[in-house]
Amino acid sequence: QVQLVESGGGLVQPGGSLRLSCATSGGTVGSYWMYWVRQAPGKELEWISETKPDDTTYYLDAVKGRFTISRDNAKNTLYLQMNSLKSDDTAVYYCAKGFGMDYWGKGTLVTVSS
């Protein structure tokens, strides 16, 4: 059974940092396309980053240079390091697994506010 569990969200001041984690089961995280997607209050889902099995990474322009996606295959965990956070980054953050985003976690809330 495939499960994804996000953690690491919380309240942070503008300019601060957080690291989100996505613990996975049901296959080695390094063998899959993995994604981070977010949904801000009142807005639609927004893709923000992905990593391919060959470790190629992609980012939404709005987060490029501030966010870094990575994974630890031994721990079967996907990460999103978020630096220089802005109020616009406030959202529920989800990880997804598989080329077609076949599996999703339940999300973790990130609130950027002073």
Contacts in CASP RR format, 6 or more apart in sequence:
PFRMAT RR
TARGET T0000
AUTHOR 0000-0000-0000
METHOD contacts of the structure
MODEL  1
QVQLVESGGGLVQPGGSLRLSCATSGGTVGSYWMYWVRQAPGKELEWISE
TKPDDTTYYLDAVKGRFTISRDNAKNTLYLQMNSLKSDDTAVYYCAKGFG
MDYWGKGTLVTVSS
1 25 0 8 1.000
1 26 0 8 1.000
2 24 0 8 1.000
2 25 0 8 1.000
2 26 0 8 1.000
2 27 0 8 1.000
2 97 0 8 1.000
2 102 0 8 1.000
2 103 0 8 1.000
3 24 0 8 1.000
3 25 0 8 1.000
3 26 0 8 1.000
3 103 0 8 1.000
3 105 0 8 1.000
4 22 0 8 1.000
4 23 0 8 1.000
4 24 0 8 1.000
4 25 0 8 1.000
4 95 0 8 1.000
4 96 0 8 1.000
4 97 0 8 1.000
4 103 0 8 1.000
4 104 0 8 1.000
4 105 0 8 1.000
5 22 0 8 1.000
5 23 0 8 1.000
5 24 0 8 1.000
5 105 0 8 1.000
5 106 0 8 1.000
6 20 0 8 1.000
6 21 0 8 1.000
6 22 0 8 1.000
6 93 0 8 1.000
6 94 0 8 1.000
6 95 0 8 1.000
6 105 0 8 1.000
6 106 0 8 1.000
6 107 0 8 1.000
6 108 0 8 1.000
7 20 0 8 1.000
7 21 0 8 1.000
7 22 0 8 1.000
7 23 0 8 1.000
7 108 0 8 1.000
8 18 0 8 1.000
8 19 0 8 1.000
8 20 0 8 1.000
8 21 0 8 1.000
8 108 0 8 1.000
9 18 0 8 1.000
9 20 0 8 1.000
9 93 0 8 1.000
9 108 0 8 1.000
9 109 0 8 1.000
9 110 0 8 1.000
10 18 0 8 1.000
10 108 0 8 1.000
10 109 0 8 1.000
10 110 0 8 1.000
10 111 0 8 1.000
11 111 0 8 1.000
11 113 0 8 1.000
12 18 0 8 1.000
12 85 0 8 1.000
12 110 0 8 1.000
12 111 0 8 1.000
12 112 0 8 1.000
13 112 0 8 1.000
13 113 0 8 1.000
13 114 0 8 1.000
14 85 0 8 1.000
14 86 0 8 1.000
14 87 0 8 1.000
14 112 0 8 1.000
14 113 0 8 1.000
14 114 0 8 1.000
15 83 0 8 1.000
15 84 0 8 1.000
15 85 0 8 1.000
15 86 0 8 1.000
15 112 0 8 1.000
16 83 0 8 1.000
16 84 0 8 1.000
16 85 0 8 1.000
16 112 0 8 1.000
17 81 0 8 1.000
17 82 0 8 1.000
17 83 0 8 1.000
17 84 0 8 1.000
17 85 0 8 1.000
18 82 0 8 1.000
18 85 0 8 1.000
18 110 0 8 1.000
19 79 0 8 1.000
19 80 0 8 1.000
19 81 0 8 1.000
19 82 0 8 1.000
20 36 0 8 1.000
20 79 0 8 1.000
20 80 0 8 1.000
20 82 0 8 1.000
20 93 0 8 1.000
20 95 0 8 1.000
20 108 0 8 1.000
20 110 0 8 1.000
21 77 0 8 1.000
21 78 0 8 1.000
21 79 0 8 1.000
22 34 0 8 1.000
22 36 0 8 1.000
22 77 0 8 1.000
22 78 0 8 1.000
22 79 0 8 1.000
22 80 0 8 1.000
22 95 0 8 1.000
22 105 0 8 1.000
23 75 0 8 1.000
23 76 0 8 1.000
23 77 0 8 1.000
24 76 0 8 1.000
24 77 0 8 1.000
24 78 0 8 1.000
24 95 0 8 1.000
24 97 0 8 1.000
25 76 0 8 1.000
27 76 0 8 1.000
28 73 0 8 1.000
28 76 0 8 1.000
29 71 0 8 1.000
29 72 0 8 1.000
29 73 0 8 1.000
29 76 0 8 1.000
29 77 0 8 1.000
29 78 0 8 1.000
29 97 0 8 1.000
30 53 0 8 1.000
30 71 0 8 1.000
30 73 0 8 1.000
31 53 0 8 1.000
32 53 0 8 1.000
32 97 0 8 1.000
32 98 0 8 1.000
32 99 0 8 1.000
33 50 0 8 1.000
33 51 0 8 1.000
33 52 0 8 1.000
33 53 0 8 1.000
33 97 0 8 1.000
33 98 0 8 1.000
33 99 0 8 1.000
33 100 0 8 1.000
34 50 0 8 1.000
34 51 0 8 1.000
34 69 0 8 1.000
34 71 0 8 1.000
34 78 0 8 1.000
34 95 0 8 1.000
34 96 0 8 1.000
34 97 0 8 1.000
34 98 0 8 1.000
35 47 0 8 1.000
35 49 0 8 1.000
35 50 0 8 1.000
35 95 0 8 1.000
35 96 0 8 1.000
35 97 0 8 1.000
35 98 0 8 1.000
35 101 0 8 1.000
36 47 0 8 1.000
36 48 0 8 1.000
36 49 0 8 1.000
36 50 0 8 1.000
36 67 0 8 1.000
36 69 0 8 1.000
36 78 0 8 1.000
36 80 0 8 1.000
36 93 0 8 1.000
36 94 0 8 1.000
36 95 0 8 1.000
36 96 0 8 1.000
37 45 0 8 1.000
37 46 0 8 1.000
37 47 0 8 1.000
37 48 0 8 1.000
37 93 0 8 1.000
37 94 0 8 1.000
37 95 0 8 1.000
37 96 0 8 1.000
37 101 0 8 1.000
38 45 0 8 1.000
38 46 0 8 1.000
38 48 0 8 1.000
38 89 0 8 1.000
38 91 0 8 1.000
38 92 0 8 1.000
38 93 0 8 1.000
38 94 0 8 1.000
38 110 0 8 1.000
39 45 0 8 1.000
39 46 0 8 1.000
39 91 0 8 1.000
39 92 0 8 1.000
39 94 0 8 1.000
40 46 0 8 1.000
40 88 0 8 1.000
40 90 0 8 1.000
40 91 0 8 1.000
41 90 0 8 1.000
41 91 0 8 1.000
43 91 0 8 1.000
45 94 0 8 1.000
46 60 0 8 1.000
46 91 0 8 1.000
47 60 0 8 1.000
48 59 0 8 1.000
48 60 0 8 1.000
48 62 0 8 1.000
48 63 0 8 1.000
48 67 0 8 1.000
48 80 0 8 1.000
49 57 0 8 1.000
49 58 0 8 1.000
49 59 0 8 1.000
49 60 0 8 1.000
49 63 0 8 1.000
49 67 0 8 1.000
49 69 0 8 1.000
49 80 0 8 1.000
50 57 0 8 1.000
50 58 0 8 1.000
50 69 0 8 1.000
51 57 0 8 1.000
51 58 0 8 1.000
51 69 0 8 1.000
51 70 0 8 1.000
51 71 0 8 1.000
51 78 0 8 1.000
57 69 0 8 1.000
59 65 0 8 1.000
59 67 0 8 1.000
59 69 0 8 1.000
62 88 0 8 1.000
63 82 0 8 1.000
63 89 0 8 1.000
66 82 0 8 1.000
66 83 0 8 1.000
66 84 0 8 1.000
66 85 0 8 1.000
67 80 0 8 1.000
67 81 0 8 1.000
67 82 0 8 1.000
67 83 0 8 1.000
68 79 0 8 1.000
68 80 0 8 1.000
68 81 0 8 1.000
68 83 0 8 1.000
69 78 0 8 1.000
69 79 0 8 1.000
69 80 0 8 1.000
70 78 0 8 1.000
70 79 0 8 1.000
70 81 0 8 1.000
71 77 0 8 1.000
71 78 0 8 1.000
71 79 0 8 1.000
72 79 0 8 1.000
78 95 0 8 1.000
80 93 0 8 1.000
80 95 0 8 1.000
82 89 0 8 1.000
82 110 0 8 1.000
85 110 0 8 1.000
85 112 0 8 1.000
86 112 0 8 1.000
87 112 0 8 1.000
87 113 0 8 1.000
88 112 0 8 1.000
89 110 0 8 1.000
89 112 0 8 1.000
90 110 0 8 1.000
90 111 0 8 1.000
90 112 0 8 1.000
90 113 0 8 1.000
91 109 0 8 1.000
91 110 0 8 1.000
92 107 0 8 1.000
92 108 0 8 1.000
92 109 0 8 1.000
92 110 0 8 1.000
93 107 0 8 1.000
93 108 0 8 1.000
93 109 0 8 1.000
93 110 0 8 1.000
94 104 0 8 1.000
94 105 0 8 1.000
94 106 0 8 1.000
94 107 0 8 1.000
95 104 0 8 1.000
95 105 0 8 1.000
95 107 0 8 1.000
96 102 0 8 1.000
96 103 0 8 1.000
96 104 0 8 1.000
96 105 0 8 1.000
97 103 0 8 1.000
97 104 0 8 1.000
END
